[in-house]
Amino acid sequence: MHKTIEPTILYFGTPVALISTLNEDGPPNIAPMSSAWWLRWSCMLGLGSMGKTSENLIRTRECVINLPSEDQVAHVDRLALTTGKNPVPEKKQEWGYRYEPNKFGTGGLTPIPSLDVKPPRIQECPVQMEGVVQDWRPFGKNVSANAFEVHISRLHVEESLLMNGESRPHIDAEKWRPLIMSFCRFFGVGVEVHPSRLAASNFMSLVRGARPSSSWESNRGRR
């Protein structure tokens, strides 16, 4: 029997992402989040409007979406309840947040240069996506959030995660162990539960052959 409920959140399970952006005074910021999804080379990010990351994305239109694996869970958890915004918004103070200007140091993470955007990548994350904001708008009802449409201009993947013998590099889903957040708790992924007819169809080969748009080139002059 089903029961109608009203939980505090609806995080049924999505991959954790560490979004790196640049603050107005130069140092990078990192925001752990888990409201992200992708279609081809576009990504939608849902971020609280009170945070420094929303502010940075609106101002600079650049970011790196870093995906940690299960192995980086301790690094991610160190960044919990920290914000790059000073003073800390009142609501976040009530939630227990504190101001932290050195997110890389706090998380025990290493910044490395990006190729197309100014924010740094996170060396420890096995997947790193450089991105340019194409559009953004306020999002949701009775929630202070923004939705960002990000074009992925360049993808960096740890070589050990790639499939063997592929003419075009592709991530092996059996090797990739994303860190998942479900109802604010950390989880990994288990074994494949059933063969997928979609994965075995021409859909995957056609999608693999699609090249990313070069529309981000027009944004490079703003850097």
Secondary structure as UniProt FT lines:
FT   STRAND          14..15
FT   STRAND          17..22
FT   TURN            24..25
FT   STRAND          28..33
FT   STRAND          36..39
FT   TURN            40..41
FT   STRAND          42..48
FT   TURN            49..50
FT   HELIX           52..60
FT   STRAND          62..67
FT   HELIX           70..72
FT   HELIX           73..78
FT   TURN            79..81
FT   STRAND          82..83
FT   HELIX           90..95
FT   STRAND          98..99
FT   HELIX           103..107
FT   STRAND          111..112
FT   STRAND          121..122
FT   TURN            123..124
FT   STRAND          127..139
FT   STRAND          145..157
FT   HELIX           159..161
FT   TURN            164..165
FT   TURN            173..175
FT   STRAND          180..182
FT   TURN            183..184
FT   STRAND          185..187
FT   TURN            197..200
FT   HELIX           202..209
FT   HELIX           215..222
//
